[in-house]
Amino acid sequence: MKGRQSYLPFRYSLATFGANLLPMRSLLSLALFGLAFLVLSCGGSGVTEIRSGDGATLSPGHAAYVSFRYFKNAANVLVDSKNAKEPVAMEVQSEAPANTMVHYLNGLQVGDSVQFKIMAREFFTDANGVMSMPDGVNASDMITFQLRVDSMITQAEYTKREAEREQRLADAPRIKLQNQLYNTRVYYQEFMEMEGVRDRIKEEGKAIDAIIAQNGELAFKSENGVRMVIVEEELGDLLAPGDFVFVNYTGYLLDGTFFDTNIKEVARANDALDPNRRYGPLRFQLGTGQVIMGWDEAFKTLSVGTQVVLYVPSSLGYREQGSGDAIPPHATLKFEIEIVQAQKPF
């Protein structure tokens, strides 16, 4: 019996994967991503004190563990840090940009609580590049933010994990990775200069954004146009070039046509079970060109344990050639992904 063709996300082999839309998660990751650079002044009503603490005063050389939430009204809480899987820390800086959260941290005391308001468009779109507003929020709505300083730690404690991560990366085979990444960038730049490519990419992006908006999802956009809808996020270290990454995935075209999965139960449900295939997590090395460019670009912003839906433009997928019978030329791909594990290359 001839086995069913498998469409893996390898750049130089077969094909890719898309995804059924998954339930939209909370906006906690957006808060963690954007709090430090959130503009407070334009359209806002300023900062007001809710409660005064009597603990130590925050100053450069320290970091603060904070609790926060933001909401449209009492019935529409968008983010509450109590749902985070680990405490949220922010660094206290001496010269933080004006009108940012980090700027206002300096001088607060442990136990202080403050509140401010900002227009939704300024936070979601202007500050964080989100393609669409969260469900039930209009661009002109005022969003209320509340922040409490829970405790203070030293700068050394705050930076320890990041320093350890940087050291691990420094010991990795960087030259090989840099050469491969450079070649990938050059290829993409040359591809973008081809006649008609830019216009096609622009129209493809509009189609992706329309579907995301229609489904009420909150998507982040990568540098070159991969849209990411976070379903569940782990707050650990980000994946780095050179990491060996293990993922479960299911692949669809943008119209919902299934073409591949490495999950046996999903394959059976789609009448696509291959008795000759070994199902289980896919392993690849991030940043080496082993997978399509859309994956290499998106995964470096994610952590182990994260579940995400990726919308990958054809320019970052299989471009004009497609792959096999299931993925036509210029196909937008949608991936339903769970990052199971990662290993360092040493």
Sine and cosine of phi, psi and omega as CSV:
sin_phi,cos_phi,sin_psi,cos_psi,sin_omega,cos_omega
0.00,0.00,0.76,-0.65,-0.01,-1.00
-0.97,0.22,0.77,-0.64,-0.02,-1.00
-0.96,0.28,0.45,-0.90,0.05,-1.00
-0.95,0.31,0.64,-0.77,-0.03,-1.00
-0.93,0.36,0.67,-0.74,0.00,-1.00
-0.98,-0.19,0.78,-0.63,-0.04,-1.00
-0.97,-0.25,0.99,0.10,-0.01,-1.00
-0.99,0.15,0.35,-0.94,-0.07,-1.00
-0.99,0.13,0.51,0.86,-0.01,-1.00
-0.99,0.13,0.71,-0.70,-0.09,-1.00
-0.88,0.47,-0.61,0.79,-0.11,-0.99
-0.95,-0.31,0.19,0.98,0.06,-1.00
-0.87,-0.49,-0.91,-0.42,-0.14,-0.99
-1.00,0.06,-0.84,-0.54,-0.20,-0.98
-0.84,-0.55,-0.53,-0.85,-0.19,-0.98
-0.71,-0.71,-0.44,-0.90,-0.19,-0.98
-0.41,-0.91,0.46,-0.89,0.06,-1.00
-0.78,-0.63,-0.52,-0.85,0.00,-1.00
-0.23,-0.97,0.53,-0.85,0.27,-0.96
-0.91,0.42,0.55,-0.84,0.03,-1.00
-0.92,0.38,0.74,-0.67,0.01,-1.00
-0.99,-0.17,0.29,-0.96,0.02,-1.00
-0.85,0.53,0.66,-0.75,-0.02,-1.00
-0.96,0.28,0.77,-0.64,-0.01,-1.00
-0.99,0.13,-0.02,-1.00,0.08,-1.00
-0.93,0.37,0.18,-0.98,-0.03,-1.00
-1.00,-0.05,0.39,0.92,-0.09,-1.00
-0.86,0.50,-0.66,0.75,-0.05,-1.00
-0.90,0.44,-0.55,0.83,0.05,-1.00
-0.89,0.45,-0.64,0.76,0.03,-1.00
-0.89,0.46,-0.71,0.70,-0.02,-1.00
-0.91,0.42,-0.58,0.81,-0.01,-1.00
-0.95,0.31,-0.63,0.77,-0.20,-0.98
-0.95,-0.31,-0.16,0.99,-0.09,-1.00
-0.85,0.53,-0.65,0.76,-0.10,-1.00
-0.93,0.37,-0.30,0.95,-0.08,-1.00
-0.83,-0.56,0.32,0.95,-0.05,-1.00
-0.96,0.29,0.82,-0.58,0.06,-1.00
-0.98,0.22,0.75,-0.66,-0.09,-1.00
-0.96,-0.29,-0.35,0.94,-0.26,-0.97
-1.00,0.07,-0.77,0.64,-0.18,-0.98
-0.90,0.44,0.87,-0.49,0.06,-1.00
0.97,0.25,-0.07,1.00,-0.04,-1.00
-1.00,0.02,0.09,-1.00,-0.02,-1.00
-0.95,-0.32,0.24,0.97,0.05,-1.00
1.00,0.06,0.00,-1.00,-0.05,-1.00
-0.98,-0.22,0.74,-0.67,0.06,-1.00
-0.82,-0.57,0.53,-0.85,-0.01,-1.00
-1.00,0.07,0.75,-0.66,0.09,-1.00
-1.00,-0.05,-0.74,0.67,-0.02,-1.00
-0.52,-0.86,0.63,-0.78,-0.01,-1.00
-0.99,-0.12,0.77,-0.64,0.04,-1.00
-1.00,-0.03,0.16,-0.99,0.00,-1.00
-0.79,-0.61,0.35,0.94,0.00,-1.00
-1.00,0.04,-0.22,-0.98,-0.02,-1.00
-0.89,0.45,0.51,-0.86,0.00,-1.00
-1.00,0.06,0.74,-0.67,0.02,-1.00
-0.95,0.32,0.64,-0.77,0.03,-1.00
-0.44,-0.90,0.30,-0.95,0.04,-1.00
-0.81,0.59,0.61,-0.79,-0.10,-0.99
0.98,-0.19,-0.04,1.00,0.02,-1.00
-0.76,-0.65,0.17,-0.98,0.16,-0.99
-0.70,-0.71,0.34,-0.94,-0.05,-1.00
-0.84,-0.54,0.67,-0.74,0.24,-0.97
-1.00,0.07,0.76,-0.65,-0.12,-0.99
-0.79,-0.62,0.42,-0.91,0.21,-0.98
-0.91,-0.42,0.58,-0.82,-0.01,-1.00
-0.40,-0.92,0.32,-0.95,0.18,-0.98
-0.43,-0.91,0.39,-0.92,0.16,-0.99
-0.63,-0.78,0.52,-0.85,-0.19,-0.98
-0.43,-0.90,0.41,-0.91,0.11,-0.99
-0.99,0.13,-0.68,0.73,0.10,-0.99
-0.39,-0.92,-0.01,-1.00,-0.10,-1.00
-0.87,0.49,-0.46,0.89,-0.04,-1.00
-1.00,-0.06,-0.04,1.00,-0.07,-1.00
-0.72,-0.70,0.94,0.33,0.05,-1.00
-0.99,0.16,0.86,-0.51,-0.05,-1.00
-0.99,0.11,-0.68,0.73,-0.04,-1.00
-0.60,-0.80,0.67,-0.74,0.13,-0.99
-0.67,-0.74,0.86,-0.51,-0.10,-1.00
-0.92,0.40,-0.23,0.97,0.05,-1.00
-0.91,0.43,-0.28,0.96,0.05,-1.00
-1.00,0.07,-0.09,1.00,0.03,-1.00
-0.93,0.37,0.49,-0.87,-0.03,-1.00
-1.00,0.06,-0.11,0.99,0.09,-1.00
-0.46,-0.89,0.37,-0.93,-0.03,-1.00
-0.86,0.52,0.50,-0.87,-0.02,-1.00
-0.98,-0.19,0.83,-0.56,-0.01,-1.00
-0.91,-0.42,0.58,-0.82,0.06,-1.00
-0.75,-0.66,0.66,-0.75,-0.03,-1.00
-0.99,0.17,0.65,-0.76,0.08,-1.00
-1.00,-0.03,0.83,-0.56,-0.07,-1.00
-0.89,-0.46,0.54,-0.84,-0.02,-1.00
-0.98,0.19,-0.49,0.87,-0.05,-1.00
-0.77,-0.63,0.79,0.61,0.04,-1.00
-0.94,0.33,0.52,-0.86,0.03,-1.00
-0.82,0.57,0.61,-0.80,0.01,-1.00
-0.87,0.50,0.49,-0.87,0.06,-1.00
0.87,0.50,0.64,0.77,0.10,-0.99
-0.83,-0.56,0.30,-0.96,0.03,-1.00
-0.87,0.50,-0.68,0.73,0.00,-1.00
-0.88,0.47,-0.61,0.79,0.02,-1.00
-0.86,0.51,-0.68,0.74,-0.06,-1.00
-0.98,0.18,-0.29,0.96,0.05,-1.00
-0.90,0.44,-0.64,0.77,-0.07,-1.00
-0.87,0.50,0.87,-0.49,0.03,-1.00
0.98,-0.20,-0.24,0.97,0.08,-1.00
-0.95,0.32,0.35,-0.94,0.05,-1.00
-0.94,-0.33,0.45,-0.89,0.11,-0.99
-0.85,0.53,0.79,-0.61,-0.07,-1.00
0.98,-0.21,-0.28,0.96,0.04,-1.00
-0.91,0.42,0.59,-0.81,0.14,-0.99
-0.78,-0.62,0.72,-0.69,0.01,-1.00
-0.75,-0.66,0.34,-0.94,-0.01,-1.00
-0.67,-0.74,0.59,-0.81,0.09,-1.00
-0.48,-0.88,0.24,-0.97,0.01,-1.00
-0.80,-0.59,0.49,-0.87,0.02,-1.00
-0.48,-0.88,0.51,-0.86,0.03,-1.00
-0.92,0.38,0.65,-0.76,-0.07,-1.00
-0.83,0.56,-0.68,0.74,-0.02,-1.00
-0.86,0.50,-0.63,0.77,-0.05,-1.00
-0.92,0.39,-0.55,0.83,0.00,-1.00
-0.99,0.12,-0.82,0.57,-0.13,-0.99
-0.95,0.30,-0.72,0.69,-0.10,-1.00
-1.00,-0.03,-0.82,0.57,-0.10,-0.99
-0.93,0.37,-0.70,0.71,-0.09,-1.00
-1.00,0.06,-0.51,0.86,-0.14,-0.99
-0.84,-0.54,-0.06,1.00,0.10,-0.99
0.94,0.35,0.38,0.92,0.03,-1.00
-0.95,0.32,0.69,-0.72,-0.13,-0.99
-0.97,0.24,-0.44,0.90,-0.03,-1.00
-0.57,-0.82,0.41,-0.91,0.01,-1.00
-0.95,0.30,0.48,-0.88,0.11,-0.99
-0.88,0.48,0.33,-0.94,0.00,-1.00
-0.84,0.54,0.78,-0.63,0.04,-1.00
0.99,0.10,0.07,1.00,-0.02,-1.00
-0.89,-0.46,0.77,-0.63,0.10,-1.00
-0.99,-0.14,0.41,-0.91,-0.06,-1.00
-0.85,0.52,-0.50,0.86,-0.06,-1.00
-1.00,0.00,-0.06,1.00,0.00,-1.00
-0.92,0.40,0.55,-0.83,0.11,-0.99
-1.00,-0.01,0.77,-0.63,0.00,-1.00
-0.96,-0.28,0.76,-0.66,0.02,-1.00
-1.00,-0.08,0.75,-0.66,0.03,-1.00
-0.91,-0.42,0.69,-0.72,0.10,-1.00
-0.81,-0.58,0.73,-0.68,-0.06,-1.00
-0.74,-0.67,0.72,-0.69,0.05,-1.00
-0.81,-0.59,0.70,-0.71,0.08,-1.00
-1.00,0.02,0.92,-0.39,-0.08,-1.00
-1.00,0.02,-0.67,0.74,-0.03,-1.00
-0.33,-0.95,0.13,-0.99,-0.05,-1.00
-0.78,-0.63,0.62,-0.79,0.07,-1.00
-0.76,-0.65,0.22,-0.98,0.01,-1.00
-0.98,0.20,0.36,-0.93,0.07,-1.00
-0.86,0.51,-0.60,0.80,-0.02,-1.00
-0.88,0.47,-0.68,0.73,0.03,-1.00
-0.91,0.42,-0.65,0.76,-0.04,-1.00
-0.90,0.43,-0.64,0.77,-0.11,-0.99
-1.00,-0.03,-0.10,1.00,-0.10,-0.99
-0.86,0.51,-0.75,0.66,-0.04,-1.00
-0.89,0.45,-0.66,0.75,-0.01,-1.00
-0.92,0.39,-0.63,0.78,0.02,-1.00
-0.90,0.44,-0.65,0.76,0.03,-1.00
-0.90,0.44,-0.64,0.77,0.01,-1.00
-0.91,0.41,-0.69,0.72,0.01,-1.00
-0.89,0.46,-0.59,0.81,0.03,-1.00
-0.92,0.40,-0.63,0.77,0.04,-1.00
-0.89,0.46,-0.65,0.76,0.02,-1.00
-0.92,0.40,-0.59,0.81,-0.01,-1.00
-0.90,0.43,-0.46,0.89,-0.01,-1.00
-1.00,0.05,-0.11,0.99,-0.03,-1.00
-0.97,0.23,0.28,-0.96,0.02,-1.00
-0.96,0.29,0.97,0.26,-0.16,-0.99
-0.93,0.38,-0.61,0.79,-0.08,-1.00
-0.87,0.49,-0.72,0.69,0.01,-1.00
-0.87,0.50,-0.71,0.70,-0.02,-1.00
-0.91,0.42,-0.68,0.74,-0.02,-1.00
-0.89,0.45,-0.64,0.77,0.03,-1.00
-0.89,0.45,-0.68,0.73,-0.01,-1.00
-0.92,0.39,-0.65,0.76,0.04,-1.00
-0.91,0.42,-0.64,0.77,0.02,-1.00
-0.88,0.48,-0.71,0.70,0.00,-1.00
-0.89,0.46,-0.62,0.79,0.03,-1.00
-0.90,0.43,-0.69,0.73,0.01,-1.00
-0.90,0.44,-0.68,0.73,0.00,-1.00
-0.88,0.48,-0.69,0.72,0.01,-1.00
-0.86,0.50,-0.71,0.70,-0.04,-1.00
-0.90,0.44,-0.67,0.74,0.02,-1.00
-0.89,0.46,-0.67,0.74,0.02,-1.00
-0.91,0.41,-0.63,0.77,0.02,-1.00
-0.89,0.45,-0.66,0.75,-0.02,-1.00
-0.90,0.45,-0.42,0.91,-0.03,-1.00
-0.99,0.12,-0.16,0.99,0.00,-1.00
-0.91,0.42,0.51,-0.86,-0.07,-1.00
-0.87,0.50,0.78,-0.63,0.08,-1.00
0.99,0.12,-0.18,0.98,-0.09,-1.00
-0.92,0.39,-0.71,0.70,-0.06,-1.00
-0.87,0.49,-0.69,0.73,0.00,-1.00
-0.90,0.43,-0.64,0.76,0.00,-1.00
-0.91,0.42,-0.65,0.76,0.01,-1.00
-0.90,0.44,-0.64,0.77,0.01,-1.00
-0.88,0.47,-0.71,0.70,0.00,-1.00
-0.92,0.38,-0.60,0.80,0.03,-1.00
-0.90,0.43,-0.64,0.77,0.04,-1.00
-0.89,0.46,-0.63,0.78,0.04,-1.00
-0.89,0.46,-0.65,0.76,0.00,-1.00
-0.91,0.41,-0.65,0.76,0.03,-1.00
-0.89,0.45,-0.73,0.69,-0.04,-1.00
-0.90,0.44,-0.56,0.83,0.02,-1.00
-0.91,0.42,-0.66,0.75,0.02,-1.00
-0.92,0.38,-0.66,0.75,0.03,-1.00
-0.87,0.49,-0.70,0.71,0.02,-1.00
-0.91,0.43,-0.66,0.75,0.00,-1.00
-0.87,0.50,-0.57,0.82,-0.02,-1.00
-1.00,-0.02,0.06,1.00,0.05,-1.00
0.91,0.42,0.52,0.85,-0.03,-1.00
-1.00,-0.07,0.38,-0.93,0.07,-1.00
-0.96,-0.27,0.90,-0.44,-0.09,-1.00
-0.87,-0.50,0.62,-0.79,0.14,-0.99
-0.98,-0.21,0.58,-0.81,-0.04,-1.00
-0.94,-0.35,0.79,-0.61,0.03,-1.00
-0.98,0.21,0.05,-1.00,-0.08,-1.00
-0.81,0.58,-0.66,0.75,-0.08,-1.00
-0.94,-0.34,0.22,0.98,0.21,-0.98
0.93,-0.36,0.15,0.99,0.13,-0.99
-0.96,0.27,0.80,-0.60,0.08,-1.00
-1.00,-0.06,0.71,-0.70,-0.05,-1.00
-0.84,-0.55,0.85,-0.53,0.09,-1.00
-0.95,-0.31,0.95,-0.32,-0.04,-1.00
-0.98,0.18,0.82,-0.57,0.02,-1.00
-1.00,-0.07,-0.72,0.70,0.07,-1.00
-0.52,-0.85,0.71,-0.71,-0.09,-1.00
-0.80,-0.59,0.72,-0.70,0.18,-0.98
-1.00,-0.08,0.60,-0.80,-0.13,-0.99
-0.99,-0.16,0.61,0.79,0.03,-1.00
-1.00,0.01,-0.23,-0.97,0.02,-1.00
-0.89,0.45,0.59,-0.81,0.07,-1.00
-0.94,0.34,0.50,-0.87,0.12,-0.99
-0.90,0.43,0.49,-0.87,-0.07,-1.00
-0.76,-0.65,0.46,-0.89,0.08,-1.00
-0.79,0.62,0.73,-0.68,-0.05,-1.00
0.98,-0.20,-0.39,0.92,0.04,-1.00
-0.89,0.45,0.63,-0.77,0.18,-0.98
-1.00,0.03,0.88,-0.48,-0.14,-0.99
-0.94,-0.35,0.66,-0.75,0.01,-1.00
-0.88,-0.47,0.82,-0.57,-0.09,-1.00
-0.69,-0.72,0.47,-0.88,0.28,-0.96
-0.98,-0.21,0.62,-0.78,-0.05,-1.00
-0.53,-0.85,0.40,-0.92,0.20,-0.98
-0.72,-0.69,0.66,-0.75,-0.12,-0.99
-0.88,-0.47,0.69,-0.72,0.04,-1.00
-0.67,-0.74,0.44,-0.90,0.26,-0.96
-0.97,0.23,0.17,-0.99,-0.08,-1.00
-0.90,0.45,-0.44,0.90,0.01,-1.00
-0.99,0.12,0.07,1.00,0.05,-1.00
0.99,-0.10,0.02,1.00,0.01,-1.00
-0.94,0.34,0.86,-0.50,0.01,-1.00
-0.95,0.31,0.63,-0.78,0.14,-0.99
-0.70,-0.71,-0.29,0.96,0.02,-1.00
-0.17,-0.99,0.41,-0.91,0.14,-0.99
-0.35,-0.94,0.43,-0.90,0.14,-0.99
-0.96,-0.29,0.26,0.97,0.01,-1.00
-0.96,-0.26,0.89,-0.46,-0.14,-0.99
-0.86,0.51,-0.69,0.72,-0.04,-1.00
-0.90,0.43,-0.61,0.79,0.02,-1.00
-0.93,0.36,-0.65,0.76,0.04,-1.00
-0.88,0.48,-0.68,0.73,0.01,-1.00
-0.90,0.44,-0.66,0.75,-0.01,-1.00
-0.90,0.43,-0.45,0.89,0.01,-1.00
-0.99,-0.16,0.28,0.96,0.00,-1.00
0.80,0.59,0.66,0.75,-0.06,-1.00
-0.78,-0.62,0.34,0.94,-0.06,-1.00
-0.94,0.35,0.81,-0.59,0.02,-1.00
-0.97,-0.26,0.93,-0.37,-0.05,-1.00
-0.92,0.40,-0.28,0.96,-0.02,-1.00
-1.00,-0.08,0.00,1.00,-0.06,-1.00
-0.99,-0.17,0.62,-0.79,0.11,-0.99
-1.00,-0.06,0.94,-0.34,-0.02,-1.00
-0.99,0.10,0.42,-0.91,-0.01,-1.00
0.56,-0.83,0.10,-0.99,-0.08,-1.00
-0.82,0.58,0.66,-0.75,0.09,-1.00
-0.99,0.13,0.71,-0.71,0.01,-1.00
-0.93,-0.38,0.74,-0.67,0.10,-1.00
-0.48,-0.88,0.31,-0.95,0.03,-1.00
-0.99,-0.17,0.86,-0.50,-0.09,-1.00
-0.92,0.38,0.67,-0.74,0.11,-0.99
0.99,0.16,0.22,0.97,-0.04,-1.00
-0.92,-0.38,0.09,1.00,-0.01,-1.00
0.99,0.17,0.20,0.98,0.02,-1.00
-0.96,0.29,-0.43,0.90,0.02,-1.00
-0.87,-0.50,0.10,-0.99,0.01,-1.00
-0.87,0.49,0.41,-0.91,-0.07,-1.00
-0.88,0.48,-0.54,0.84,0.03,-1.00
-0.87,0.49,-0.59,0.81,0.05,-1.00
-0.95,0.31,-0.75,0.66,0.00,-1.00
-0.83,0.55,-0.58,0.81,-0.03,-1.00
-0.97,0.25,-0.68,0.73,-0.10,-1.00
-0.97,0.25,-0.65,0.76,-0.14,-0.99
-0.92,0.40,-0.43,0.90,-0.01,-1.00
-0.94,0.33,-0.11,0.99,0.06,-1.00
-0.97,-0.25,0.13,0.99,-0.12,-0.99
-0.86,-0.51,0.20,-0.98,-0.02,-1.00
-0.82,-0.57,0.33,-0.95,0.07,-1.00
-0.87,0.49,0.69,-0.73,-0.03,-1.00
0.99,-0.12,-0.24,0.97,-0.02,-1.00
-0.95,0.30,0.64,-0.77,0.17,-0.99
-0.92,-0.39,0.76,-0.65,-0.15,-0.99
-0.54,-0.84,0.51,-0.86,0.18,-0.98
-0.96,-0.29,0.83,-0.55,0.02,-1.00
-0.96,-0.29,0.74,-0.68,0.16,-0.99
-0.95,-0.30,0.92,-0.38,-0.14,-0.99
-0.93,-0.36,0.89,-0.46,0.09,-1.00
-0.88,0.48,0.44,-0.90,-0.03,-1.00
-0.86,0.51,-0.48,0.87,0.00,-1.00
-0.90,0.43,-0.37,0.93,0.03,-1.00
-0.94,-0.33,0.17,0.99,0.02,-1.00
-0.89,-0.45,-0.93,-0.37,-0.03,-1.00
-0.94,-0.33,0.20,0.98,0.23,-0.97
0.77,0.64,-0.66,-0.75,-0.14,-0.99
-0.98,0.21,-0.29,0.96,-0.07,-1.00
-1.00,-0.03,-0.32,0.95,-0.08,-1.00
0.89,0.45,-0.33,-0.94,0.02,-1.00
-0.38,-0.92,0.89,-0.46,0.01,-1.00
0.89,0.46,-0.39,-0.92,-0.03,-1.00
-1.00,0.07,-0.36,0.93,-0.16,-0.99
-1.00,0.03,-0.43,0.90,-0.06,-1.00
-0.90,-0.43,0.96,-0.27,-0.05,-1.00
-0.97,0.24,0.19,-0.98,0.08,-1.00
-0.85,0.53,0.55,-0.84,0.06,-1.00
0.85,0.52,0.56,0.83,-0.04,-1.00
-1.00,0.05,0.77,-0.63,0.18,-0.98
-0.98,0.22,0.68,-0.73,-0.08,-1.00
-0.90,-0.44,0.53,-0.85,0.00,-1.00
-0.79,-0.61,0.79,-0.61,-0.09,-1.00
-0.86,-0.51,0.74,-0.67,0.12,-0.99
-0.97,-0.23,0.92,-0.40,-0.24,-0.97
-0.76,-0.65,0.62,-0.78,0.21,-0.98
-0.82,-0.57,0.83,-0.56,0.03,-1.00
-1.00,0.07,0.94,-0.33,-0.16,-0.99
-1.00,0.08,-0.66,0.75,-0.15,-0.99
-0.33,-0.94,0.36,-0.93,0.13,-0.99
-0.57,-0.82,0.57,-0.82,0.03,-1.00
-0.75,-0.66,0.60,-0.80,0.08,-1.00
-0.97,0.24,0.47,-0.88,-0.10,-1.00
-0.99,0.15,0.46,0.89,0.02,-1.00
-0.46,-0.89,0.00,0.00,0.00,0.00
